[in-house]
């Protein structure tokens, strides 16, 4: 099968989704209003609430939600064959992820930029809010711990990515000053930032940074993990305009350039998909395609983590409500294109089926390493870029995305800790909340030893927990739509599908964990399963209540205040 044809079909589907379906959602379902006074303007504080150019905000949102997950998930899921992964990524992006991300952004924007966790208390009930906070904290814990391990592994295995990975922070700080203090035009900032970033990539490829085996009593992986958490803690407390926004914006541009390089190489070289469309010879121990495909890919098609970001930071920076279509839905499209590129890279980046099967010898193999190696080979064949530099470009992309997700993830963990404090009647200051969030995550990361491998302990449950969170978010969106008498099926269909697949996946995994006598994961699985069933009951009750109540066109007092303040 030609990889060129698959790339063109996949791109056409997700772009058509943005041009057509997102337009329908924006006008008929969410009724986005250009005159609505957004929380970024009403509560502007220069730290979290900052009206932001939609292109800059898209860069922040997209790179925050992308991370390494849309690479890791599809790269693992290809073990069942490239066709199931391709169908779920493309159709999931259009009808599930786009709806979810845009809906979460709209819901928060219409409620003072409040987080999805807070909104659950209002629209689902107090029990729903408590469930939400537990699930959100678990997801953030998994993301931050696991991504720290993924980044450290990449910095050790691909030392040419060290200089561009850390140099990008300096570039971002300078760009933040250029945009907000020196008032440079966005096109000039974009060109300068991208040139600086790719200059760092060339420098890193020429001067790889290899750490000693032992540094301050730690191995190289553990050292990088500690440095990453120190950085993430500091970055999470800085004003968003200073580092978070410009870093994510430049990373967003870098992603599309890297994707253009990858897709351009695919079109020029036309590599054959050596992986099977449907793999009938899966390795022993590989779980069933249904339902595990839908929780393994997760972020490549729909992800509850996106709702946390959309309501946690993005909604507080939305300049105009109509920008939500570009920022939210097109952010999902960008992630879908990354997942699609990953599928092609790990399916066509190897010479033979035997070579591919050697990489995919067991479930969970492949991942970022397969993407960097397979994608690097395609770029080398198609564009003639040396394999080392090709691998550096792709590894840097993965590192920067995972790092920006950590930036946002630690910031969001701080918000969750503060929300829990409010519920308990205790005021938790930002610095203390950040220290608590980082301390818990570091403790998990090093719980299995000094190598930091503990960060991956609960990763097998990330997909199911993440999809449960997506179901929670969609239930809030559905209740808000019912209260306003808007079309609810665009939210209800993905909500039902995601929750059903999540429950089945949790039951399947429960049996596996029990047979493996993995009591930690079994216990967490049971907790998440109870939460999933509880969510279904609470969501059905809340939607029934919303249907019976009189229509509420404004729905929230904040809406009336904002509309009156045009």
N, C-alpha and C positions, 0 to 999 in steps of 0.2 A: 504494500500500500504506500502511495506517495505521501510523504510528510507535507509537501507543498499544498496538496489538495486539502488535507486535514486542517492545516493552518488557516487557509483562506475560508473554509467553511466555518471554523470556530470563530474567527474574527468577525465574519459577516453576521453570525447569530448574535453575538454580544453587542455589536454596534447597532444592529437593528433594534435590539432590546432597549438601548438608550434612546434612540431617535423616536421610537414609537411607544413602547410600553411605559417608559418613564414619563413621557408627555401625558399619557392618559392618567397615570397615578397623580401627577402634579396638579392637573386641572380638575379631574372628576372625583378623585378619591380624597386627596389632601387639600385641594383648593388653596394652593399656596398664594399668598397675598403680598404683592410687592410693597404695599403701604403699611404692612404690619410692623410695629416698632419692636424690634427683636431685643432679647435680654442683653445682648452685647452693647446696645445703646442705652437701655434703661438702667443697667447696673454697671456701667463701665468703671473699672477700677485700675486699669493699666497692668494687672497681674493675670487674672483668669478671664475676666470679661473685657475683651478687646475686639472692636469691630475690625474685620480683616478682609482684605481683597480675596475674592472667591478662589482665585488661582493659587494664592499662597495657602489659603485654608484647605483647599483640596490636597495640596502637597502634604500638609500636616496630617490631615485625616487619613489619607490613603496610606502613607508610609507608617503611620501609627497602627493601623489595623492590619497591614500586610505582614510585617515581620517575616519570620522564616516558615511559618505554618503553611502558607499556600505553595511552598516548595516541598516541605517535608511530607505533608499529607498526600498530594498527588503522586510524588515520587515513590511512596510506599504502596499506594493503592494500585499502581500499574501491575502489581503482581497478579491481579485478577484479569489483566488484559487492558489494552489502552482504550477500547471502545466504551466500556462502562464508565471509566473515569472521564473520558471526553464528553459523553452525554450528560453526566451529572454536573460537570464543571460549567458547560455552556448553558444548559437549561436551568440549572440551579442559580447561576449568576443572574439570568434575566428575570425569572419569576420568583425566586426565593431571596437571594442576597440583596438585590436591588430594592425590592419591596421592604425588606427588613431594615436595611441601613437608612433609607430615606424615611421610613416610618418612625424609626427611633429618633432621628434628628428632628422631625416635625413634632413629635410628641413632647420632647424636651423643650423645644423652642416655644411651644404653646404653654409651657408651665415654668416660666422664669429660668429656663436653662437647668432645671433640676435633673438629677441622675435618674436612671431607670429604676434604681432601688427605691428612691423616694417616691416616684410615681406609682410604684406597685402598691404602696400603702394607701394611696388615694383611690386608685381605680380597681385594685384587686382586694385590698383589705389589709389589716395589720398582720395577719398570719402570712399573707403573700409577701409583704415587705420583709419580714424576718427570713423567709425562705430565700428571697432574692439576695439579701445581704450575705447569707451563708454561701450560696452558689457563686455569687460574684467574687467573694474573697477566695474561694477555692480555685476558680478559673484564673484569677490574677496571680495567685500563689504558684500555680502550675506554669503559667506563661513566663513569669519572671525567673523562676528557678531553672526551668528547662532551657529558656533562651540564653541564659548566662552560660550554661554548659555548652550549648550549640556554638555560641560565639567563641568561647575559649578553645573549643576543639578546632574550629576553623582557623583561629589565629596561630595555633600550634601546627596544624597540618598544612596550612597555606601561609607561611610567614611573609610572603610578598604582600599580603593584605593588611599587615600591621600598620605601616605608615599611612596608607590612605584611610584606614578605619579611624585612627585617632586624629589624623590631620583634618578630617572632615569637621571635627568639632571646632577647630580654629576658624575654618572657612565659614561655618555657620554663624559663629559669634560676630565675625566681621560683616557678614551679609545682614544680620539683624541691625547692626549699627547703620549700615548703608541705607537700608530701607526706612527705618523709623527716625534716625537722627540726621543723616545726611540727605534724606529724601531723594535718593537715586531712583530713576525710573526702573520699573520691574524688568523690562527687556534687557537693560544694561546689567542689572544685578544677576539676571539669569545666565547671561553669556559669561560674565566674569566668574560666577560661582561654578559653573560646569567646567570651564577651562581649568580652574584651580583644582577641582576635584580629580579630573582626568590627568592633570599634571602630577598629582600625588600618586595616582595609580601607576603611571610610568616610573616615578621615583621608587615606589614600593617594589615594583617588579625588578628594578635594577639593584635595590638594596634590601633584601629580605632580612627581617629581624627575627633571629632565633634565640630564644632565651636559654639560659643554663638549665640543666636538669633540676637543680635545687636553688631556690631564691628565698632567703629569709626563712628557711625551714620548710618551704612549700614547693611542690612541683610546679611546672610551668602552667598547667591547666588551672590549678587552685589559685595561683598568683593572679592570673588574668581574671578569674571569677571575683576575687576580692576587689581588684581595681575597678571592674565593671560596676559592682554594687556601690562603691564609694562615689563613682561618677554619677550613676543613676540617682542616688540620693540627693546629690548637689543639684543636678539638672532639674529634678522634679520640683525644687523649691524656687527656681529662678522664674521671673516673669516669662510668660509664654512667648512674647515677642523677641526676647533676647537670644534664646537658643532653640526652643522647641519648634516654633514656626519656621524659622529660616533653615534649620537642619532638615526638617521634614520636607520642606519645599524643594530644596536642592536634591535631596534623596529621591523625591518624586520625579524630577527631571532626569536624574541619573538612571532611574529605573526604565523610563521610556526610551532613553538612549540605549541602554543595555538590551532592552527587549527588541529595539529596532535592529541592533547588531545581531541578536540571536535569530530573529525572524528573517532578516536580510540574508544571513548565512544559510538558513533553511531553504529559502527561495533560490539562491544561487547554486548551492551544492545539491539540493534535492535528495537528501539521504532517505533511504528506505526504512520504513518502520519494521525493524527486525523483531520487536516484541510481538507476541500474538495479539490479535484483536480480542479474543476470548481465550484465556489461558486454561486449557483443560488438564494441564499437568502441574498444578500448583504444588509447592513443597508440602511435605507432611507438617501438620500443625497449623496450617493457614486457616483462619476462620472463614465462615461462609460469606459470600459476597453480600448477600442481604441478611442483616442490615448493616454489616460492618463497613461497607463502602461509604455509606452516608455519614458515618461518624469519623472515619479515617481521613477523608478529604476535608471535611468540616470547613475550614477557612477558605478553601478554593471554591466553595459553592454557597454556603451560608454559615455565619458564625455569630454566636451570641456575644463574643468579645467586641464585635463591631458596635453593638448597641451600647456597651459600656463607654467606649470612646466617643461615639456620637453624642451621648447625653452627658458624658463626664467633662469633656473639654471642647469638642467641636461646636456644640450648640451655644456655648458661651462666647463664640467668636464669629457667629453668623451675622454678616452685615445686613443682608436682606433675606427675607424668608424664601424668596424664589431662588436664591443661591443654593438652597438645599438640594435641588434636583441635580445640579452639577457636582456639588461636594459629596452628597450621600450616594446617589445612584451611580454616578460615573466613578466614584471611588471603588464601588463593587465591581464595575467593569474592568478597572485597572487590575484588581486582584484576580479576576477571572482570566485576563490575558496572561498574567504571570503564571497561573496554574496551568493554562493551556500550553504555554511555552515549556513548562517543566515536563509535562506529559510527553511532548515531542522529543525533548532533550534526552530523557531517560529511556525512550522507546526507539529512537533512531540514532542515538549517539554512540552505538556500539557496532562493531563490524559484523558479528554473527549472532545467531540465536543462542549458540552455546556460550558465547561471551556474556550475553545478557543474562542467561540462566545462572551463570556462575556468580554474578552480582546479586541476583534475586534467588539465592539458595534457601532463604528462610523468610518468614513473614517478619517485617520490621527492618529488613535490610534495604539498601538503596539510600533513600533520604538525600540530604544535602550533598553528600559525597558523590552520589551517582549523577546528580544534576550538574555539579561543577565539572566532573570528568566528561560526562556525555555531552553537555553543552559546549565545553571547551573544545572538544574534538570537532563538533559541527562548525563552530566559529573558525577554527583553524582551516578546515577543509573549504569552507565557503568564502571566507574573506582573506585567507592567507595570514591572519594574525598568529604569531607564534603561540604554541600551546600554553607556554608558561604565562604569557600576558593574557590570553583568553581566559585561563583559569583564574587569574588574579582579578579580572573584571567581574566575573560571575561570583567569585568568593567575596569580593568587596561589597557587591550588591547585597548578598545574603547577610553579611555581617552588619552592614549599615541598617538594613530593614529590621533585623532582630534587635539591634541596639536602640533604634528609635521607638520600637514597641516597649522595650524596657523602660525608657524615659517616661513614656506615657503611662505604662503599667504601674510603676512605683507611685506616680502622682495620683493615679486613680485609687491605688491601695490606701494612700493617705486619706483620700476623701471617704472611703469606706470606714476606716478606723474612726474618723471624726463623726460620721453618721451614727455609728454604734455608740459612741460617746454621748451624742445628743439623746439617743433613745434611753440611755442609762442615766441621763441627767448630769453628765460630766462633760465639761468643756476640755477638749483635747487640742492643744495648740499644734500648728502645722509641723514644727520641728519634731516634737515628740511623736506625732502621728507617723511621720516619715521614718523615724528611728524604729518604731514598733514594726512597721511594715517591712523594712529592710531586715531587721533582726530575725523575724519569723521566717522570711524567705531564705536568708543565709543559713539558718539553723537546718532547714529542710535540705538545702543544697549539700551541706556537709554531713548530713545525718548518716550516710552510709560509709563515711571515711574521708580522709584528707584529700582524696582526688576529686571531690565535688560531684561524684556520680549520683549522689542522692537527689540531685535536681531532676533526674529522669525517673525517679521511683514511681511517681503517681501519673506519669505521662500517659500510660495506657487508658486512663480514665478521662483525659483531657477532652477528647472528641465528644464523648457522651455528655459530660458536664457542660461543655460549650454549647451543644445542641439543646440541652435543657434550658440553658439561659436564653437561647434564641426563641424557644417556645414561650418563655415567660415574657420576653419583650413583645413578641407578636400578640400575646393575649392582651397586653396593655393597649397596643395599637387598635386591636379589634374592639375593645370596650369603648375607646374614645370615638371610633367610627360609628359604632352603634348608637351612642349617645347623641351624635350629630346627625344621625340618619343618613350616613354616607354608605356607598357600596362597601361591603365587608368581606366578600368572597376573596378578593386579592390578598387579604391577611389571613382569613380563616383556612384556606386550602393549605398554604405552607405551614401554618400553625399545626394543623391536624397531622400532616405528614411527618413533620419533624418530631413531634411528641410521640407518635406511634413508633417510629424507628428508634427513638432514644430508649423507650421502655424495653423494646425487644432486644436492643443491643446490651442494655444493662443486665437482662436476664441471661443472655448468652455468655457475657463476660463473668457473671456471678458463678456459673458452672465451671468455667475455666479457672478462675481464681481459687475455687474450692478444691478442684482436682489438683492444682499446683500447690495447695496449702499456703497460699499467699494471703495471710490473715489481714494484713494492712489494707491491701486493695479490696479484699472481700468486704471488710467493714465499711470502707468508703463507698463501695458499690451499693451496699444495702442502704446507707444514708442517702445517697443520691437517688436511688430507686424510690424510696419513701417520699423524697422531695418531689420527684417527677409525678407520682400518683397524686400527691397533695396539690401540686400545681394544676393538674387536669381538673380536679374537683373544684378548686377555687376559681379557676378561669371560667368553667361552665356556669358556676353560680353567679359570678360577676357579669358575664355576658347576658344571662337570663334577666338579671336585675336591670341592666342597662336597656334591654329591649322593652321591659315593662314600664320603665319610668318615662315621664314626658320628655320630648325632644329638648335638648339643651344646645342651641345653636352656637353659643359662645363657650359653653362647657366649663370654663374657669373664669374666676373674677379677673385673673391676670389678663385674659384675652380682652375683656371689656376695657380695662385700663389702657392696654396697649393700643387698641383701636381708637379710643378716644384721644390718645396722645399723638395721633398722626401729624 
